[in-house]
Amino acid sequence: MAELVKGLEGIVASNTKVSSIIGDQLTYAGYEIDDLTENAKFEEVVFLLWNFRLPNAEELADFRKQLFENMTLHPRMYSHFEDYAADHVHPMTGLRTSLSYLAHFDPRADEFNEDAHMNKAIRIQAKVASLVAAFARVRQGKEVVKPKEDLSYAANFLYMLFGEEPTAVQEEGFNKALILHADHELNASTFTARVAVSTLSDMYSGVVAAAGALKGPLHGGANEQVMKMLDEIGSLDNVDSYVADKIAKKEKIMGFGHRVYKNGDPRAKYLKEMSRRITDETGQKELFDMSVRIADILKEEKGLLPNVDFYSATVYHSMGIEHDLFTPIFAVSRTSGWIAHILEQYSDNRIIRPRATYVGEVGRKYVPIEER
C-alpha cells in the first residue's frame, strides 16, 4: 500500500507548463514573476497563461477588445444580486453561485472543443470582474456601472466598483496585485479545478469548484483576516503587546509563512511597496507602519516572513475596498490561472482518482435493529 502523505504535501500530481515554483522563484510559463510584475499588464499575463507565450501588439489589442465585449452581464444577473443583498450573503458565496449562473446564458456552455473552450475562457474571465463589482454595488443600493472600452482590465474593475476612474497609483497597484495572484502552481483551488474537469465536466463547473476551495481562510480568505487583525490592533502603539499575546497563546497570525516558500514569498515585496505608496496617497500611513512592525516582530521572534496575503490587505483597504471583497478579488485574478490549468487538463486528461487508506473497524456484522 502506498504511503499516506497528509495534505498531499510534496506529492507531484501533474505536469504543467502554466507556472512553476523552483526554490523561492515563481515563474509563469517560464517568465519570472519579477519581470512580469515590473513590466506587464494583467491582460498580457492572462494571454501568456492560456497560450504559453506573450501576445504581440495586434493580439493584445484583440484580446483586450474581446474581454471588454464580454464584461457586460445578462440583465437577469443583476436582479439575481438583489436576492443576495436582501439575505446578507457573503460575497464569496454570491460569487460561487453567480459563476455557476453564468453558464445559463452561455449557448456554448456544454460544447467540448478548443474553440468553445477559449470562448468560455474569455467570457468567464471578463465577467468575473463584473460579477464582483456588480454584487458590491447592488448590496449598497447603488446603480451598476458598465465598463469603459478605453480602460485596462485593472482600471475597469475599480471603475465598475467605485463609479470613478482610479488614480495612476491605484491602477498600477491593482494591476500588480492581479498579476501576482494570477497563478501559483498546484494550489488547493487550482487542484480542485483540475479534479473537477478531469471527469470531463465543463469549464464553469471547474471554476465554481475552485471558487469553493478558495473561500476557505487557509487559502483565499487570509487577507480578509489580516485586515480584521489590523482593526483589532487599532494603532501602532498596540502592535507589540498584541503580537506578544498571540505568540504567548500560540495563536496563528494570518499572512505569514508558506508551505512552499522557505525563504520568503517572492510576491510579498511588490505588495509591500504598493501598500507603502497607496497608504501614503490616501493618508493611511499608520496601517503600513503597523504592518511593517508586525512583520519585523515575527521575523525576529519566530523566523516567519510575510506571504502575498499580508500586504495585499492594506493595499485593498486603502483603495476603499470592503474587507469581505478581498477574497472575491483574489478570485478575479486567479480565474486566469484556474482556466489555464483547466485547458491544460483537457489537453492531456486522465481522471484524478487517488486512493485512501482505510483505518476503521473491520469484520463487523449486521445486527437487527431490535437487538441493538
N, C-alpha and C positions, 0 to 999 in steps of 0.2 A: 504494500500500500504506500502511496506517495506521502511524503512528509507534510504535516499541516503547517502552513505559514499564515498566521493570523493577519488579516488585513491585506493579504497577498503582497506584503512588503518584500521588495526585491525580486518579485516574480515577473518575468517577461511574458506578456500575454499577446503581443502582436508586433509585427514590423510596421514601421511608418516612415513616410517622407515629410510629414507635416511639421513636426518640431522635435527638438532633442534637448536633453539636459545631460551634459557631459561635465562632470565635476560641478562647478558652480557657474557654468556658462549655458545660457538658454539661447537656442537658435530657432528661427522659423525657416524651414526649407533651406537651411544652410547659411542664412544671414544672421549674424549676431544681433541680439536684442539691442545692444548699444547703438549699432549702426542704424537700425530701423527707427528706434525711438528718436534719435537726433535728426534724422533726415526725411522720414517717410510720412505720408498721410495715411490715415486708417484705411481708406479705400484701396490704396496700393497693397497694404498688408493683407486685406481680405482676398484680393485677387491672387496674391502670392500663395496664400494658404490653400486656395482652391485649385491653383494651376501649377504650383511649384516653380513659378518664375514671376518676375515683376512685369507689369504691363508697360507697353510703350505709350506715348502721348495719346495716340488715337484710341487705343484700347482703354486707357484710363478714362478718357472723356466719355466713351460709350458706356463703360461700366458705371460711372457716376450718374449718367443720364438714366440708365435702367433702374438704378437704386432709387433715384428721385421719383421716377414714374410709378414705382410700386409702393411708395411710402404712404399714400392716402389709403385709409381703411374703408371697408364697406360700411354704409350708414348704420347697419344693424349692430356693428361692433361698438359704436359709440353709445347706443341705448343700452347695450349689454353692461357697460361700465356703471350705469346708474344703479343697477341692482347691487353691484359691489359696494358702491358708496353707501347705499342705504343699510347694508349689512355689515359695514366696517370690516371688510375683507382685507387681510394683509396683502400688500402689493405682489408678493411672490406667489401667493395663492391665486390672485387675479391674473397674473401673467401666465402661470401654468395653464389655467383654464382657457385664457384668451389665445394662447398659442395653438391649442387644440381646436378652438373655434375657427381659427383662420382657415383650416382645411375645408370647412363647409363652403367657402366661397372660392375655392380653387378648383376649376373644372379638370385640372390635370393632377389632382392630388394623388390618385392611385395609379397613374401611368408609371411604368417602370422602364425607362430608357435614359440614356445620357442627356438628351435634350430636355426631357421632363425634369430630371434631377437638377439641372442647372437652373431651369425656370423656377422651380420650387426654392432653390437656394437663394436666388435673388429676391424673390417675394418675401421669404421669411426674414432674411437679413434686413431688408428695407422696412418691413412692417414692425419688427420687434421694437425698434426705436419709437415708432408712433404709438404702439401699444402702451409702453411705459409712460410716455409723455401725456397721452390722452387720459389714461387712468388717473394720473396725478391731478390733472386739471378738472376732470369731471367730479372727482370727490371733493374738490374745493368749491364746486359750483361755478366754475369758470368755463367760458367757451373754449372749445378745442381749437388749436392753432394748426393750420395746414403748413407744410414745408415750403421753403423757397428754393427755386432751382439753382440760384447762384451761390448758395451756401454749401459748405462741406458737410459731410455726414455728421461730424462732431458738432459743428456750429448749428446745423439743423435740429439736432436733438435738443440743444439748450434753447434754441429759439422756440421750438414746439412746446417745451416745458414752461418757459417763463413769459413768452409772448414778446420778447425783445431780443435783439441780436446780442451775443456775448461780446465782451471785450477781447482784444487780441490775446491777452494773457490767459483769459478763461478758455478760449478756443484752443490755444496751444496746450494748456494743461489737460483739457479733456481729451484732445487728440492723443496725447501721450498716454493717458490712462487707458484709453481704448486699445491702443497698440500693446501695452504691457499686459493687459488682461486677455488678449485675443486667444491665446492657446498656451497649454502647459503640459505637453506630452500626455500621458495616460492618467490624468487626474480622475477623481471619483465621478464627476458628472460626464466627462468625455467617455470613460469606460462604460458608464451606464448607457450612453447613446449608442455606442458600438454594440453592446449586448442586445439592445432593443432591435436594432436594424439587422443584426446578424440572423434574425428569423425571417428576413426579407420583408419586414414591416416597412411602412412608408416613412419618409423623412420627417413629417410632422410628429409621428409617434416617437421617433428618436430624440427630437428636440424637446418634446414635452417630458419624456423620461429624464433627460439631462437636467431640465429645469427643476424637476422634483428633487433630484440629488443635490443641486446647487443650493436649494433653500436651507439646508442644514447649517447651523452655526459653526460646525467644524470645517466647512468648505466656504461657500459664498457669503454666509452670514457674519463672518468675523469682523468686517469693517463697521457694520452697524453696532456690534458690541463694543468696538473701540471707542466710538463716539459716546456710547452710553457711559463708558468708564470715565471719559473726559468730563462729561456732565456731572458725574458723581464727585469727581475731584474738585471741580469748581474754580480753582485758581492755582497759580504756580506755587504759592506758599504751602499748599496742601499735598503736593506731589510726593515728597519724601516719606511722610507719615503714611500715606495711602498705600504706596508700593511696599513699604516695610511691613505693613499689616497683612497685605496679600501674601507676601513671601513667608511670613511667620505662620500663617494659616495654611500654607501650601496650596493656595488657590491659583488657578490658571489666569494669566494676564493675556488677553486676546491680542493678536497681531504680532506675536513673537515666536520665533522658531519655525522650522520647516522640516518635514520628514526627508526631503530630497537634498536641500542645501545645508551643508555643514559649516560653511564659512560665510554665510550671509546670502540673502536673496538679492540677485543682481538687479532686480526691478525696483527695489526699495529706494535707491539713491535718487532716481528720477522723480518719484513722487514726493520725496523729502524736499527736493529743490522746488517743485511746483507748490508744495504746501507753504514753503517759506515765502514765495512770491505772491501767491494768491491771498494768504492771510494778511500779508503786508498791504496789498492793494485794497482789501476790504476792511482794514482796521481791526483785525482779529489776531494780531501777532502773538498774544498770550497763549493761544491754542497751540501754535507752533512751538513756542518755548516750553510749554508743558510736555509736549510730545518728545522733544529732544531730551528733556530732563528724565522722563520715564525710560527712554532708550539708554541713556547713559548709566542709570542705576542698574538696569537689568543686564547690561553688558558687564559692569563691574562685579555685581553680586552673583549672577547666575551664568554668565557667559552666553546669554541669549541675544540675538540680533533681530531687528525688525524684519517682517516679511512684507509682501506687497500690500496687505490689508491695512497696515498700521498707519501710514501717511496718507493713503487714499481717503481715509475717513475725514481728515481735516480739509483735504482738497475739495471734496464734495460738499461738506458742511459750509465751507467758506463761500461757495458759489450760491448758497441758499437752497441747496437740495435737501429735502426732508430725509431724515435718517432711515426710515423704512424703505426708501427707494434705492439705497446703496446696493443691495443685492440684485434687484432688477437691472440696475445699470451695469453691474458685473455681467449679467446675462446678455445684455445688448451687445457687449464686446465679445463674450465667449461663444455666442451663437456662431460667429465666424469659424472658430475652431471646432465646435461641435459638427458643423456642416462639413468641414474639411475631412474630419475623421469618418463621418457617415459616408461621404463619397468614396473614401479610400476603402472602407469596409465593403461597400457594394462591389468595388472593382476586383476584390480578391476574397470572396466571402467563404467563411465556414462558421456555422452556428457555434456561438460561445456557450459551452455547457460543461463547466467544471464538475468535479466530484466533491463529496463531503464524507468525512469520517464519522460513522455512527457511534455515539457514546452513550446511548440509552440502554435500558434494560433489554434482556433477550429471553427467549424461551417462555414467554407469557402465554396463557391460555384464556380463552373467553369464558367468563363466569356469568351465568344467567342473572338477570337483574334482581330477582327475588333473593338471591344468595349473596349479594354484595352488601 
